Amino acid sequence: MRAWVEGHLRAGEPLFGVVLGDRVVGVAGVSSSPSRLRYFRLLPALVRLVPALRPGAALALLRATRRPPAIPAPALTLDKIAVLPEFQGRGLGRRLMAHVHALCASDPEPAGVYLVTVGEGNRSFYEALGYRTVRAVPAAGVTVLHMFLPRLG
Ligand SMILES: CC(C)(COP(=O)(O)OP(=O)(O)OC[C@H]1O[C@@H](n2cnc3c(N)ncnc32)[C@H](O)[C@@H]1OP(=O)(O)O)[C@@H](O)C(=O)NCCC(=O)NCCS
């Protein structure tokens, strides 16, 4: 997580954090310029979400995370959101996403927020925030979901 945060800040991309006491307990990072590198940055998160990654499945997962043409460009991309397990379920993820949406609404350029995720739990989390699945790609025993929320405001 620390390495990802440092890389994200070095790239000059927006990052939101929840700090309780002296601990960072949640982060959300977005980028406005989709790069091929982001697929490689996504991989560790995907590997963690896929319990038994078969050899060769990493490539299939990378292919599955390719941004679909149906996603309007430009869009803000949610690169990562994570809340420490012991702080989950207290509304922090929702609050981090509210900051992401406010950032999007403050800029006339992005058409909305785009993200890639895996898992029914995550799908429910984003659907409750208004996201819709634009494309679902089966790969390596999971379904990679491409989700989008049009810009509000
Ligand atoms: C996804 C994540 C950021 C959500 O953060 P959180 O602080 O637990 O979320 P919140 O407490 O704000 O929950 C908001 C709503 O989503 C629901 N929700 C959150 N995680 C959920 C899950 N895994 N399954 C089903 N519902 C979920 C909550 O029940 C809540 O619903 P409510 O408003 O009706 O009570 C957090 O679970 C996490 O860090 N997961 C691990 C990393 C990850 O998978 N990130 C997403 C990669 S794309």
Ligand as a Chemical Component Dictionary entry (heavy atoms), coordinates in Angstrom:
data_LIG
# 
_chem_comp.id                   LIG 
_chem_comp.type                 NON-POLYMER 
_chem_comp.pdbx_formal_charge   0 
_chem_comp.three_letter_code    LIG 
# 
loop_
_chem_comp_atom.comp_id 
_chem_comp_atom.atom_id 
_chem_comp_atom.alt_atom_id 
_chem_comp_atom.type_symbol 
_chem_comp_atom.charge 
_chem_comp_atom.model_Cartn_x 
_chem_comp_atom.model_Cartn_y 
_chem_comp_atom.model_Cartn_z 
_chem_comp_atom.pdbx_ordinal 
LIG C1  C1  C 0 -14.603 -1.836 -0.878 1  
LIG C2  C2  C 0 -14.229 -1.066 0.374  2  
LIG C3  C3  C 0 -13.300 0.108  0.016  3  
LIG C4  C4  C 0 -15.507 -0.506 1.030  4  
LIG O1  O1  O 0 -15.123 0.305  2.148  5  
LIG P1  P1  P 0 -16.007 0.338  3.482  6  
LIG O2  O2  O 0 -15.481 1.442  4.328  7  
LIG O3  O3  O 0 -16.075 -0.992 4.079  8  
LIG O4  O4  O 0 -17.442 0.716  2.855  9  
LIG P2  P2  P 0 -18.632 1.485  3.594  10 
LIG O5  O5  O 0 -18.604 1.151  5.061  11 
LIG O6  O6  O 0 -18.585 2.924  3.218  12 
LIG O7  O7  O 0 -19.878 0.784  2.923  13 
LIG C5  C5  C 0 -20.765 1.477  2.099  14 
LIG C6  C6  C 0 -21.867 0.512  1.714  15 
LIG O8  O8  O 0 -21.356 -0.534 0.889  16 
LIG C7  C7  C 0 -21.604 -1.797 1.485  17 
LIG N1  N1  N 0 -20.438 -2.658 1.285  18 
LIG C8  C8  C 0 -19.156 -2.322 1.476  19 
LIG N2  N2  N 0 -18.352 -3.358 1.211  20 
LIG C9  C9  C 0 -19.178 -4.362 0.832  21 
LIG C10 C10 C 0 -18.973 -5.699 0.435  22 
LIG N3  N3  N 0 -17.731 -6.216 0.343  23 
LIG N4  N4  N 0 -20.037 -6.461 0.132  24 
LIG C11 C11 C 0 -21.294 -5.949 0.196  25 
LIG N5  N5  N 0 -21.559 -4.682 0.572  26 
LIG C12 C12 C 0 -20.515 -3.908 0.877  27 
LIG C13 C13 C 0 -21.799 -1.510 2.970  28 
LIG O9  O9  O 0 -22.597 -2.493 3.590  29 
LIG C14 C14 C 0 -22.480 -0.165 2.933  30 
LIG O10 O10 O 0 -23.850 -0.319 2.668  31 
LIG P3  P3  P 0 -24.940 0.590  3.480  32 
LIG O11 O11 O 0 -24.596 2.005  3.141  33 
LIG O12 O12 O 0 -26.241 0.116  2.925  34 
LIG O13 O13 O 0 -24.715 0.269  4.914  35 
LIG C15 C15 C 0 -13.547 -1.975 1.426  36 
LIG O14 O14 O 0 -14.379 -3.089 1.655  37 
LIG C16 C16 C 0 -12.151 -2.455 1.042  38 
LIG O15 O15 O 0 -11.148 -1.772 1.300  39 
LIG N6  N6  N 0 -12.066 -3.649 0.458  40 
LIG C17 C17 C 0 -10.753 -4.231 0.119  41 
LIG C18 C18 C 0 -10.103 -3.557 -1.052 42 
LIG C19 C19 C 0 -10.987 -3.621 -2.285 43 
LIG O16 O16 O 0 -11.535 -4.666 -2.621 44 
LIG N7  N7  N 0 -11.125 -2.452 -2.928 45 
LIG C20 C20 C 0 -11.920 -2.333 -4.130 46 
LIG C21 C21 C 0 -11.087 -2.689 -5.319 47 
LIG S1  S1  S 0 -11.895 -2.144 -6.805 48 
# 
loop_
_chem_comp_bond.comp_id 
_chem_comp_bond.atom_id_1 
_chem_comp_bond.atom_id_2 
_chem_comp_bond.value_order 
_chem_comp_bond.pdbx_ordinal 
LIG C1  C2  SING 1  
LIG C2  C3  SING 2  
LIG C2  C4  SING 3  
LIG C2  C15 SING 4  
LIG C4  O1  SING 5  
LIG O1  P1  SING 6  
LIG P1  O2  DOUB 7  
LIG P1  O3  SING 8  
LIG P1  O4  SING 9  
LIG O4  P2  SING 10 
LIG P2  O5  DOUB 11 
LIG P2  O6  SING 12 
LIG P2  O7  SING 13 
LIG O7  C5  SING 14 
LIG C5  C6  SING 15 
LIG C6  O8  SING 16 
LIG C6  C14 SING 17 
LIG O8  C7  SING 18 
LIG C7  N1  SING 19 
LIG C7  C13 SING 20 
LIG N1  C8  SING 21 
LIG N1  C12 SING 22 
LIG C8  N2  DOUB 23 
LIG N2  C9  SING 24 
LIG C9  C10 SING 25 
LIG C9  C12 DOUB 26 
LIG C10 N3  SING 27 
LIG C10 N4  DOUB 28 
LIG N4  C11 SING 29 
LIG C11 N5  DOUB 30 
LIG N5  C12 SING 31 
LIG C13 O9  SING 32 
LIG C13 C14 SING 33 
LIG C14 O10 SING 34 
LIG O10 P3  SING 35 
LIG P3  O11 DOUB 36 
LIG P3  O12 SING 37 
LIG P3  O13 SING 38 
LIG C15 O14 SING 39 
LIG C15 C16 SING 40 
LIG C16 O15 DOUB 41 
LIG C16 N6  SING 42 
LIG N6  C17 SING 43 
LIG C17 C18 SING 44 
LIG C18 C19 SING 45 
LIG C19 O16 DOUB 46 
LIG C19 N7  SING 47 
LIG N7  C20 SING 48 
LIG C20 C21 SING 49 
LIG C21 S1  SING 50 
# 
